Amino acid sequence: MDNNTTVKIGLFGIGLDTYWDQFDGLKARLEDYQEQVRSKLASFQCEVVDAGLVDSVELAQVTGERFHAENVDVLFLFVTTYALSSTVLPVAQKVGVPVVILNLQPVAQLDYDAFNAMADRGEMTGVWLEHCQACSVPEIACVFNRAGIDYHLVSGYLDEDEAWDEIHDWVDASRVRKTMQNNRLGVLGHYYCGMLDVYSDMTQQSAVFGTHFEILEMCELHALREKVVTEDVTNEIDRFYREFDVSPNCSQNELVRAAKTSVALQRLVQSHRLGSMAYYYEGQPGNAYENIVTSMIPGNTLLTGEGVPVAGEYEIKNALCMKILDTLGIGGSFSELYLCDFKDDVIYLGHDGPAHLAIAESRVGLVPLPVYHGKPGNGLSIQMTVKHGPVTLLSIVQRRDGTLFFLIAEGESVHGPVLKIGNTNSRYSFPIGAKSFLNDWSKAGPAHHCAIGLGHVSSKLEKLAELLKIDAMKIC
């Protein structure tokens, strides 16, 4: 349930020990640059294990062993000057995690006039070596390619915002990767019969993301619900009024029913240490399990807002998408295509069931529904619109051969009329237009669900895909 996973970065700079006696002050200046890199990385809410400047094969061996013992999640290799690839390869081989190569010059442009005015060519060479980061990059890339080592490259200069935005994306992507590896995803109930697109290969999902799937039983949830006492119910109803705009049409009986289920769901999540969940169930009319499943929406919405995203209709792939977006701090609301407005060139997306409180345009409504469309029974539901502004859509798609890829789109949640049917729904515009979005998104072959988060984060998701060694397709 911890979305505050701290990613551990192994940072090392590289140089050539032969230079230190030849060029006075060069090593100290390079170490100062590395300190700037370390300080900036640490500001990204990560733990930095700084091994300093690695300038020999012997030190490379020691550094690799240290990073391995520290169990770092990713390596950041800062190229400070020309260095031999033999001082890099042992580190990467011993640790066995992705490597991000930082090809960062001290400045965007050398002061050529001042440089050429220097009287001592030896001193000039030292200054040049202080700025010759790019020299080593092809050599390192060549060796990593031949050694089969996963690496990524950021080029720029130390004070460049664009470079540091990219580096920050790599840190965030690494954090999500680690979170997914530690995520326990509960699956409760069964698939919606006939909804073939949502059927998932849990083994393949686990192999890619490292997520553990915990198979849950309705009878356990029922047993937990039976132990809920009156005080628990009263406290949970009070919480409903704090978190939701509760419609006066919500009956006391329905509030009590939903509150009991909400408390039981929290205890189920705690018992199994879940970080996310997918669920669906029907049950026979009047059955105790039907009573539970028709009263789950408020509780699952609260869980989603607390960092345990819950996807309905047993949509495991979407629960993973929601967890990814939630870990990035941008929400991750369960959605599907609702309808098109071809006059305004917008598309409605939304869903019944749980929503993400943190990304609502205004206070989230809790309303009664006389019928759950396509599902059994009736009960309380959520009325919500996603905050207006930039959004990112994410779907995990399974190909015919079983492999997975990210499907990504960036758009805008825009003002306009919404459907007040007791569901989450919003209007979205896309730079390629509604028709092209519909065609391109659908032809990529996702399930009919997707997760929606605030902001444009495709660059982070594309980097996460690289760390996971899967493809990413961005349609807009």
C-alpha positions in Angstrom: 0.0 0.0 0.0 3.1 2.3 0.0 3.2 4.5 -3.0 6.2 6.4 -1.5 8.6 3.8 -2.7 12.2 5.2 -2.6 14.2 4.3 -5.6 17.9 3.7 -4.8 20.3 5.1 -7.4 23.9 4.0 -7.8 25.9 7.1 -9.0 29.5 6.9 -10.3 31.6 9.2 -12.4 34.3 8.0 -14.7 37.7 9.4 -15.5 41.2 8.3 -16.4 43.8 8.1 -13.6 46.6 8.9 -16.0 45.3 12.4 -16.3 45.5 13.5 -12.7 49.3 13.9 -12.5 49.4 15.5 -16.0 46.8 18.2 -15.4 46.7 20.0 -12.2 43.3 20.5 -10.6 41.4 18.5 -13.3 40.3 15.8 -10.9 39.0 18.2 -8.3 37.0 20.1 -10.9 35.4 16.9 -12.2 34.6 15.8 -8.7 32.9 19.2 -8.1 30.7 18.5 -11.2 29.8 15.1 -9.9 28.8 16.7 -6.6 26.4 18.9 -8.6 24.9 15.8 -10.2 24.6 14.0 -6.9 22.8 17.0 -5.3 20.4 17.4 -8.1 19.5 13.7 -8.2 18.9 13.7 -4.4 16.4 16.5 -4.9 14.2 14.0 -6.9 13.2 12.2 -3.8 15.5 9.2 -4.3 18.4 7.7 -2.3 21.7 8.3 -4.0 24.6 5.9 -3.3 27.6 7.9 -4.6 30.7 5.9 -5.4 32.6 9.0 -6.5 35.0 9.0 -9.5 36.0 5.6 -10.9 39.3 5.9 -12.7 40.7 2.4 -12.8 39.7 -1.2 -13.4 40.5 -2.1 -9.8 38.2 0.6 -8.5 35.5 -0.4 -11.0 35.5 -3.9 -9.5 35.2 -2.5 -5.9 32.4 -0.1 -7.0 30.4 -2.9 -8.7 30.6 -5.0 -5.6 29.5 -2.0 -3.5 26.5 -1.3 -5.7 25.5 -4.9 -5.7 25.7 -5.1 -1.9 23.7 -1.9 -1.6 21.0 -3.4 -3.9 20.7 -0.3 -6.1 17.7 -0.2 -8.5 19.4 1.7 -11.4 22.9 3.0 -12.2 23.5 6.6 -13.2 26.9 6.8 -15.0 28.2 10.4 -15.2 30.8 10.8 -17.9 33.2 13.5 -16.5 35.9 13.2 -19.2 37.4 10.6 -21.4 37.6 7.3 -19.6 38.3 3.7 -20.7 35.4 1.4 -21.2 37.2 -1.2 -19.1 36.4 1.0 -16.0 32.7 0.9 -16.8 31.9 -2.6 -17.9 32.8 -4.4 -14.6 30.4 -2.1 -12.7 27.5 -2.7 -15.0 28.1 -6.4 -15.2 28.3 -6.9 -11.4 25.2 -4.9 -10.6 22.9 -6.1 -13.5 20.4 -3.2 -13.4 19.6 -0.6 -16.1 22.2 2.1 -16.7 21.5 5.7 -17.5 24.5 7.4 -19.1 24.8 11.1 -18.3 26.7 12.8 -21.1 26.6 16.3 -19.4 29.1 18.9 -20.3 29.9 21.6 -17.7 28.6 24.3 -20.1 26.5 24.6 -23.3 29.3 26.2 -25.2 33.0 26.6 -24.5 34.3 30.2 -24.5 36.5 29.7 -27.5 38.2 33.1 -27.4 39.2 32.7 -23.7 40.3 29.2 -24.3 42.5 30.0 -27.4 44.0 32.9 -25.5 45.5 30.6 -22.9 49.3 30.7 -23.1 50.0 27.1 -21.9 48.9 24.3 -24.3 49.2 21.8 -21.5 46.8 23.8 -19.4 44.5 24.2 -22.5 44.4 20.4 -22.9 43.3 20.1 -19.2 40.4 22.5 -19.8 39.5 20.7 -23.0 39.5 17.3 -21.1 37.2 19.0 -18.6 34.7 19.4 -21.4 35.2 16.3 -23.5 32.4 14.1 -22.0 31.2 13.1 -25.5 34.4 11.3 -26.4 33.7 8.3 -24.2 30.0 7.8 -25.1 30.4 5.9 -28.3 33.0 3.6 -26.7 30.7 2.9 -23.8 27.7 2.3 -26.0 29.7 0.0 -28.3 30.8 -2.2 -25.3 27.4 -2.2 -23.7 25.8 -3.2 -27.1 28.3 -6.1 -27.4 27.8 -7.1 -23.8 24.0 -7.1 -24.0 23.7 -4.5 -21.2 20.6 -2.4 -20.9 21.4 1.3 -21.1 19.9 4.7 -21.9 21.5 8.0 -22.8 21.0 11.6 -21.8 23.1 14.3 -23.5 23.2 18.0 -22.6 24.9 20.3 -20.1 24.9 20.6 -16.3 22.5 23.5 -16.0 20.2 22.5 -18.8 16.6 22.2 -17.8 15.7 19.9 -20.7 18.4 17.4 -19.7 17.3 17.4 -16.0 13.7 17.0 -17.0 14.7 13.9 -18.9 16.8 12.7 -16.0 13.9 13.3 -13.6 11.7 11.2 -15.9 14.2 8.3 -15.6 14.1 8.6 -11.8 10.3 8.6 -11.8 10.2 5.6 -14.2 12.6 3.7 -12.0 10.4 4.4 -9.0 7.4 3.1 -10.8 9.3 0.0 -11.9 10.3 -0.7 -8.3 6.8 -0.1 -7.0 5.3 -2.5 -9.6 7.8 -5.1 -8.6 6.6 -4.8 -5.0 2.9 -4.5 -5.8 0.5 -7.1 -4.6 -2.6 -7.0 -6.8 -5.7 -8.7 -5.4 -8.1 -10.4 -7.8 -11.6 -10.9 -6.3 -14.4 -12.8 -8.0 -14.3 -13.6 -11.7 -14.4 -12.1 -15.2 -17.6 -10.5 -16.6 -18.8 -13.4 -18.7 -18.1 -12.9 -22.4 -16.0 -9.8 -22.0 -13.1 -11.5 -23.9 -10.9 -8.4 -24.3 -10.3 -8.1 -20.5 -9.1 -11.7 -20.0 -5.5 -11.5 -18.9 -2.5 -13.8 -18.7 -1.4 -13.2 -15.1 1.8 -15.1 -15.6 2.8 -12.8 -18.4 1.8 -9.7 -16.5 3.9 -10.9 -13.5 6.9 -11.6 -15.7 6.9 -8.1 -17.1 6.0 -6.0 -14.1 7.1 -8.3 -11.2 3.7 -7.8 -9.6 2.3 -10.6 -7.3 -1.3 -11.6 -7.9 -3.2 -12.6 -4.8 -6.3 -14.6 -5.4 -9.0 -13.5 -3.0 -12.2 -15.2 -1.9 -15.6 -13.7 -1.6 -16.2 -15.8 1.5 -13.3 -14.1 3.2 -14.7 -10.7 2.4 -18.1 -11.9 3.7 -16.6 -13.1 6.9 -14.8 -9.8 7.5 -18.0 -7.9 6.8 -19.9 -10.0 9.3 -17.5 -8.9 12.0 -18.1 -5.1 11.3 -19.7 -3.6 14.4 -22.1 -0.6 14.7 -19.3 1.8 15.7 -17.3 0.9 12.6 -20.4 1.6 10.4 -21.1 5.0 12.1 -17.5 6.1 11.7 -17.4 5.0 8.0 -20.7 6.9 7.2 -19.1 10.0 8.8 -16.2 9.4 6.5 -18.5 9.2 3.5 -19.8 12.7 4.4 -16.3 14.0 4.7 -15.0 12.6 1.4 -18.2 12.7 -0.7 -21.0 15.1 -1.5 -23.6 12.7 -0.3 -27.0 13.1 -2.1 -30.0 13.5 0.2 -31.5 10.7 -1.9 -29.1 8.2 -0.4 -31.2 6.1 2.0 -29.8 5.3 5.4 -30.1 1.6 4.6 -27.9 2.0 1.5 -25.3 4.1 3.5 -25.1 1.4 6.2 -24.8 -1.4 3.6 -22.0 0.4 1.8 -20.2 1.4 5.0 -20.1 -2.2 6.3 -18.6 -3.3 2.9 -16.1 -0.4 2.9 -14.8 -1.4 6.3 -14.5 -5.0 5.3 -12.7 -4.1 2.1 -10.1 -2.0 4.1 -9.5 -5.0 6.3 -9.1 -7.3 3.3 -6.6 -5.0 1.8 -4.6 -4.7 5.0 -4.7 -8.5 5.6 -3.2 -9.3 2.2 -1.0 -6.1 2.0 -2.6 -5.2 -1.3 -1.4 -2.3 -3.4 -4.2 -2.6 -6.0 -7.2 -4.8 -6.9 -9.4 -5.9 -9.7 -12.9 -7.3 -8.9 -16.2 -8.5 -10.4 -19.0 -10.7 -9.1 -22.7 -11.3 -9.6 -24.2 -13.9 -7.3 -27.7 -15.1 -7.2 -30.5 -12.6 -6.4 -30.7 -12.2 -2.6 -27.5 -14.0 -2.0 -25.1 -12.6 0.6 -22.3 -12.2 -2.0 -24.6 -10.2 -4.3 -25.4 -7.9 -1.3 -21.6 -7.3 -1.0 -20.8 -6.7 -4.6 -23.6 -4.2 -5.1 -22.3 -2.1 -2.1 -18.6 -1.9 -3.0 -18.4 1.3 -5.1 -17.9 3.8 -2.2 -15.4 1.7 -0.4 -13.4 0.9 -3.6 -13.4 4.6 -4.4 -11.9 5.4 -1.0 -9.2 2.8 -1.5 -8.4 4.1 -4.9 -7.9 7.6 -3.5 -5.6 6.2 -0.8 -3.2 4.6 -3.3 -4.8 1.2 -3.7 -6.4 1.6 -7.1 -9.4 -0.7 -7.8 -10.6 -1.7 -11.2 -14.0 -3.1 -11.9 -15.0 -5.9 -14.3 -12.0 -7.9 -13.2 -9.9 -5.7 -15.5 -6.4 -6.8 -14.3 -4.5 -4.9 -17.0 -6.3 -1.7 -16.1 -5.6 -2.1 -12.4 -1.9 -2.2 -13.4 -2.3 1.0 -15.4 -4.1 2.7 -12.6 -1.3 1.7 -10.2 1.3 3.1 -12.6 -0.4 6.5 -12.9 -1.1 6.6 -9.2 2.6 6.0 -8.4 3.4 8.9 -10.7 1.1 11.0 -8.5 -1.4 11.8 -11.3 -4.4 9.7 -10.3 -5.4 6.9 -12.6 -9.2 6.7 -12.9 -11.0 3.6 -14.5 -12.5 4.6 -17.8 -14.0 3.5 -21.1 -15.3 5.2 -24.2 -18.9 6.5 -23.5 -19.9 8.5 -26.6 -18.8 11.0 -29.2 -19.7 14.6 -29.8 -18.7 15.1 -33.4 -20.0 18.7 -33.4 -17.6 19.7 -30.6 -15.0 17.1 -31.7 -14.7 15.6 -28.2 -15.0 12.1 -26.8 -16.7 11.2 -23.5 -14.9 8.7 -21.3 -16.0 7.4 -17.9 -17.1 4.4 -16.0 -19.4 3.2 -13.3 -17.8 1.9 -10.2 -14.8 3.3 -8.3 -13.2 6.6 -9.2 -10.0 8.5 -8.1 -10.9 11.3 -5.7 -7.6 13.1 -6.2 -8.3 14.0 -9.8 -11.9 15.3 -9.5 -12.8 18.7 -11.0 -15.0 19.3 -7.9 -16.3 17.4 -4.9 -17.2 13.8 -5.7 -20.9 13.0 -5.5 -22.3 9.8 -3.9 -25.7 9.1 -5.4 -28.2 6.2 -5.5 -28.7 4.2 -8.7 -31.9 2.2 -9.3 -30.0 -0.2 -11.5 -26.4 -1.0 -12.3 -26.4 -1.2 -16.1 -25.3 -4.6 -17.3 -24.8 -5.8 -13.7 -27.0 -7.2 -10.9 -28.8 -5.1 -8.3 -28.6 -1.5 -7.4 -27.0 0.7 -4.8 -24.8 3.7 -4.3 -22.5 5.1 -7.1 -20.1 7.8 -7.8 -20.7 11.0 -9.9 -17.5 12.7 -10.9 -15.8 14.7 -13.6 -12.0 14.6 -14.2 -10.3 17.9 -13.5 -10.1 20.1 -16.6 -6.7 20.4 -18.2 -4.1 18.0 -19.7 -4.5 14.3 -19.3 -2.8 11.1 -20.3 -4.5 7.8 -21.2 -2.8 4.5 -20.6 -3.7 1.0 -21.6 -1.7 -2.2 -21.4 -2.2 -4.2 -24.6 -1.6 -7.9 -25.1 -0.6 -8.9 -28.6 -1.5 -12.1 -30.4 1.8 -13.6 -29.5 1.2 -12.8 -25.8 3.7 -9.9 -25.5 2.6 -6.6 -23.9 3.0 -3.0 -24.8 1.9 0.4 -23.5 -0.7 2.3 -25.5 -0.6 6.0 -24.7 -2.5 9.1 -25.7 -2.3 12.7 -24.4 -5.2 15.0 -24.6 -7.3 17.5 -22.5 -10.2 17.2 -20.2 -12.4 20.1 -21.4 -15.4 22.1 -20.2 -18.9 21.2 -21.3 -22.0 19.2 -20.4 -21.5 15.8 -18.8 -23.9 12.9 -18.3 -25.3 13.0 -14.8 -26.1 9.3 -14.6 -24.2 8.4 -11.4 -20.9 7.6 -13.2 -17.6 9.1 -13.7 -17.6 10.8 -17.1 -15.7 13.7 -18.7 -15.3 15.3 -22.1 -11.9 14.9 -23.8 -10.3 16.6 -26.8 -7.3 15.1 -28.6 -4.9 16.9 -31.0 -5.6 14.4 -33.8 -9.4 14.9 -33.5 -12.1 12.6 -32.2 -12.4 10.4 -35.3 -8.7 9.8 -35.7 -8.3 9.1 -32.0 -11.1 6.6 -32.1 -9.7 4.8 -35.1 -6.0 4.8 -34.0 -6.7 3.9 -30.4 -9.1 1.1 -31.3 -6.9 -0.4 -34.0 -4.0 -0.8 -31.5 -6.1 -3.5 -29.9 -6.5 -2.5 -26.3 -9.2 -3.8 -24.0 -12.1 -1.3 -23.9 -10.9 0.1 -20.6 -8.1 2.6 -20.0 -6.7 4.6 -17.0 -6.7 8.4 -17.1 -4.3 10.6 -15.1 -3.7 14.3 -14.9 -0.9 16.0 -16.9 1.1 14.9 -19.9 3.5 12.1 -18.8 4.1 10.1 -22.0 7.9 10.7 -21.7 7.9 9.0 -18.3 5.7 6.1 -19.5 8.0 5.6 -22.5 11.0 5.4 -20.3 9.2 3.0 -18.0 8.5 0.8 -21.0 12.2 0.9 -21.9 13.1 -0.2 -18.3 10.5 -3.0 -18.6 11.8 -3.9 -22.0 8.4 -3.6 -23.7 7.2 -1.3 -26.5 5.3 1.9 -26.1 2.9 3.2 -28.8 1.9 6.9 -28.5 -1.0 7.8 -30.8 -1.1 11.5 -29.9 
